[in-house]
């Protein structure tokens, strides 16, 4: 009597299971081609006053990194063609961090970058 469960059947079954699992984790094909809206990041920096030199260095560093990500295809694409670009919106705290944060939030930023208690709130 021949066994009904062979090595060939086991390999075929496990291969089909892996293919089904991989197909279940991929987004629908039409979502790959859709461009995503830009990721709007609010940057808080002291661009005027005694700390302006540090603020401009922060702005330059964040801008450099955003430019590098954008030239590499954007953020969050994963190679599917739907990567979103990073759009920086810079606000000078000018001694009033709360007003700068409120201004950025009114502009619809998705994230805030900067140091200070208002950014954490």
N, C-alpha and C positions, 0 to 999 in steps of 0.2 A: 504494500500500500504506500503510495507516494504522499508526502506531506503537502497539505494544501497551502501552507504559509511558507513561501520560499524567500530566499535572500533578495531575489529580483523584485518580488512584490513589496518587500519591506523598503527597498531603495526607491522604488517608484512612488510608493505612498508618502514617504518622507519628502521626496522631491516635490510632489504636488502640494504638500502641506506648506513647504517653504515658499513656493510660488504664490499660493493663495494668501499667505501672511504678508508677503512683500506687496502684493497688489492691494491689499486692504489698507496699508499704511500710506500709500501714495495719494496725493490730492487728485481730484478729477482733472483730466487733461485740459479742459477749458480754463481752469484756474491758473494753469502754468503760464498761459499767454497773456493774462490780464496784468497790466502794470499796476503796481500798488501806489497809493498816494504817498507823497514824501513824508518821512518821519521828521516832524518839526521839533527841534530841540532849542529851548531857550537857554541862553548863556548869560549869566550874571557876572559882571566884572566891574571893578573900579577903573573906569577909563578917564576920569578926571580927579584931580586932587592929589594928595601925597602918595597914594598907592597906585597911581595910574601906570607906572612902569610895570609893576607886577600884573595888573589887570590886562595890559596889552600883551604881555607874554602868555597869559592864560588864553586870551582870545586867539592868538597866533597858533598856539599848540593845539587847541580844539579844532580850529579851522583846518590845520594841516591834516589831522587825523580824519576829519569828515571828508576832505578832498580825496584822501587816499582810499577810503572806503567807497566813495562814489565812483572813482576811476576804476576800481576793481569790480564794478558791477552793482554797487549798492549794498544795502543792509538787508539781511533776512531773505535773500533770494534762494540760497541753497542750490544754485545752478539751474533753476526751473524757469528763468526768464521773467519772473515776477518780482524782482528785487525792487525795493524802494530806495530812493535817494534820501540823503540826509540834508535837511535844510536847517541852517543855523540862523537863529534870530537873537541878536545881541542886544542887551540892555545895560546901560550904565547905571550903576547903583546910585551914583552921585550923592552919597550920604543918606539916601532913603531907600533902603533895601525893600521895604514893604511895598512901596509904590512901584518899584521896578518889577517885583514878582507879580503884582496885580496887573501891570501892563502886559507882561508876557502871557499870563493866563487868559487875558481878554483876547489876545491874538491867536489863541487856540493851540498852544504848544502841547506836545505829548509828554515832554520831560523837561526838567530843569537841571542845569549844571551850574555849580557855583558853591561857594562856602558861605555859611551863615545860618542862623536859626530859622529865617523865613523860608529858605529852600527846603529845609527838613520838614517844615509844617505843611 
